[in-house]
Amino acid sequence: MENQFLREKIGDGVHFYQVTDPKFKHNRITVNLILPLCRESVTVNAVLPFLLRKGCKSCPDFTKLNQKLCELYGASLSCDVSKFGAYQVLELSIYGIDNRFTLGGETMAAECAGLLTDVLLAPNFGADGLFPETDVETERQQLMDTIEGQINDKRVYALSRCKALMCEGEPLAIEKYGYIDDAKKITPESATAAYEKAIETAQVEISFVGCGNPATAKKIFTDAFAKVRRSPARMEKYVTRPQADQPKETKEELDVAQSKLVLGFRTGAIRDQETFGAMRMMVALFGGTPNSRLFTYVREKLSLCYYCAARFDRLTGLMMVDSGVEKVNKQKAQDEILNQLGVMQRGEFTDDELTATKLLLQNALRSVTDSLGATEEWYLTQVMDGGSSSPADEIALIDTVTREAIIKAANQVTLDTVYFLTGKGDA
Amino acid sequence: MERETIHSERLGEQMIRLRHRSGLTMLLCPMKGYSTAYATFTANVGSVDTGFKTQDDVDFVDVPEGIAHFLEHKMFENEDGDAFLKYAKTGASANAYTSFDRTAYLFSCTDNFAESLEILLDFVRRPYFTKESVQKEQGIIGQEIRMYDDDPDWRVMFNLLGALYQNHPVRIDIAGTVESIAKIDHELLYRCYRTFYNLNNMVLSIAGNFDVDTVLEVADRVLKPDEKPIEITRRTFAEPEGVYKPRVEQKLAVAIPLFQLGFKGKNYGMPGNLQNQVLDEILIDVIAGEASPLYRRLYDAGLINATFATEATAGRDYMYTIFAGESHDPDKVAEEIKAEIRRMRKDGVDERLFELTRRATYGRYLGMYSRTESVAGLMTTSYFGGMDNIYVFLDIVANATIEQMNERLAVAFDPEKSALSIVYPQEG
């Protein structure tokens, strides 16, 4: 069954979108506050979802709030920060079973929407009108742990370092959780001021994905935002440099067993759906599947690594290639990655590879609507990109991509930055 | 062919269990409204199977650590090419994984289901190993192992299992070591294959968008009966009830210390262990879930952060639970958790908190029945775990009692049978 995407304005800079399908048993409601990435405000903004998650006027105690969620059949109230292009997105989300599956006939979707609204718009401020000092202290430390903990996953860390080096001085280089020195300076005053500004100026995207009826939830959010003073900032798509100059190379050392090689590329200007579709296909054929050039050659033929993959970010137009290799094999792996890009640029791939990549991409696109989380993210990305294509639209788009378009896309790609994270010493 | 339809009144859903004439058991759950079909073809072998024999072998063979995982990698290569290349013609997304006690080959697809199923049932039945291909894989898996060497979450867990268990092979890394996989050759792989990849000992689980008749038609065409059923005898390990070491440490490039506090549970075999896993999941949330007083104390004191998580794991002959996270003072966290458990063992489990948690667990389990991959996973788990069907999990949650909680607390959460694993940051 085709899920229908409906999006409407329910307030000044506030939109509500819904995708429903009776096959699910749960509903997932998410509020996204979309703010421009900015070095000065990114860190204090990042603490906000976590501060809000601690409690609200109707349920000020953290433990009581969590017990209330248990009563709602283990509804989960989660929060996080993510990065979409040049924007920082603060998200608060609630996921709970639908009315149909309760034991006592509770109206779950309405309860969940009500609670989420309270958490977002009626924080547990003290008599001074500020976030409580103790909460700020705890969450400041938590944020610092999160920022520092990013080093734990070496693959993600290396990718993020490469992107930061590549886009130095641009908003794209800004870390989504911010910076340790700024985190240390967060106070109840600064957090409250940031909260008020975010609620007033953010573009707000609320999504309802699941099997229930979104009407009540929509009304709850509409009424709640009607009481909020709003002067939302306009959202503009940030365009980064389409082409690289001379490739930069950076090596960093850390105590690791396996070295991480990351190559950051720019992919030219993605002007329309057609060039986007071609680039998406190009990247998938190059390094996005287990039949891709990178998997087949760098892993299977040369046995240099366990993973070597390329991914494309439609919001920034950056393509990142990464692999985990032995220190001594760095150059070999890099040469083969660039060699395979040459193969793409010269069109030396087979029609079988092309067909296989189309099938695999389309399979992945068809699967999107089987998951609440994937559906929600799909449409948020669409909204951030100024579009409203469904996965089915993109399946059709992929169908039209030609060999010539892929070759052309490959020739748009330029190497910007080589980043190598490696162990200390010669070993 | 034996065929049985199993209903869940609670969910208004059903699944089919049948034994194909080839000897293969099939668990099939068509799901309305879904685009994807998710299929897994699973052998009852994993990293813990380090010594075994069949009825035809005189002696046990002791195989190098990591061989089940190595075999999984090598199965993708057939004499007529790579399985991924075959899937390339259907568009299915294919993969495989090896755990402690199973090896699963899987695909998910939205189109060309019959063709993809045929590929799956075919390539897993046709081993093809050569000296050269084994050597090539040693390079690839060597890098997989090196990747995990840098993964603090992985290291802290296997260090913990190495501390909890003295002899049981659940303590060894699933992929083995660079040294152990160097000892693997094509002959050992064939022996492993012949022992564990007999249709009578495997299971096919499919959930989502597919048609039962299509599965039968493909199976009839592709699956030839195995020559004869294989009886496997696994080497058993005398594992003491107590832990091997109460504490283990390692240093890695991390920012904040990572910890895992593990409790070694008593082994009841299957399906007892599996049933207890569900109960322990509830209990562990009563002890330290977000709604518990302990969680609140630890969080407010800045002793744990958002990475705090818990798990209960059951296997054929082992059972353990873990409290994990990052902390600036892991020893203090471990002490607090153990103190709370001691108190609960004395005072009994709080009834209201138990009811809340049971309700929450129910909602969470319900979600598993609306995802194709988790339905397929539940079917395989329940089958190898000797459980009647997948709906039993929901029944265990719905019927859980406070008496069961107190009993599990006494049996499976003994602070004297716990170990603490810590990964500290490097100095300087």
Interface residues (C-beta under 8 A of the other chain):
Chain A: M1 D21 P22 K23 F24 K25 H26 F50 F62 T63 N66 Q67 L69 C70 E71 L72 Y73 G74 A75 G96 I97 F101 T134 T138 Q141 Q142 D145 T146 E148 G149 Q150 I151 N152 D153 K154 R155 L254 D255 V256 A257 Q258 P290 N291 R299 E300 S303 L304 C305 Y306 Y307 G324 V325 E326 D352 E353 T355 A356 K358 L359 L360 Q362 N363 A364 R366 S367 T369 D370 S371
Chain B: M31 K32 G33 Y34 S35 T36 D82 F84 L85 A88 K89 T90 G91 A92 S93 A94 S108 C109 T110 D111 N112 K136 E137 G139 I140 I141 Q143 E144 R146 M147 D149 D150 D151 P152 D153 G208 L252 A253 V254 A255 I256 L258 G289 E290 A291 S292 P293 Y295 R296 Y299 D300 G302 N305 A306 T307 E326 L353 L356 T357 R359 A360 T361 Y362 G363 R364 L366 G367 Y369 S370 R371 T372 Q426
